[in-house]
């Protein structure tokens, strides 16, 4: 049986066969107690209240224990200046480059800022988590081979962009996630397979391949 890849969550796995990439907390992370894949990063919502040098050092110190940098990124809805967000995002991307790690990206109303970054770092692989761009945004971002897209709870709302554009995301650039939602990853897969009109097994195999490619994991 192929496994469910949950690209981004703040919880432990809740479904049999689920491989979840859990967002770790920089302040409390204790790798001696962890036996699941973790990503570490400075969330744009926390940038203003974080000692950035300390946080970057924490990520660097633990680089061998993590599977990705993130979630980190850009959010144009919050108060923190975009300049500070950009500086912090760049610093984390530099770590991703140095340690060959993919970046899990939080991006809210900042897709054109992000596009410039994706262009600037063609050797860094990015996954836009909770992707909620419209079709025009998606087409613009599909120019970048180093960008993948992860969708989740919005698939349950047929009027949301995620539901409307998922069919336009190349299957080899697609991931699914639960993030903080109430849904199980199995429910997200079922919904995605239904919208895409493909067998769930096909979707599972494809996303597992995407995961193996992105994280260079041997099957
Ligand atoms: Zn999250």
Boltz pocket constraint, residues with backbone or C-beta under 6 A from the ligand:
constraints:
  - pocket:
      binder: B
      contacts: [[A, 8], [A, 9], [A, 10], [A, 23], [A, 71], [A, 179], [A, 180]]
      max_distance: 6.0
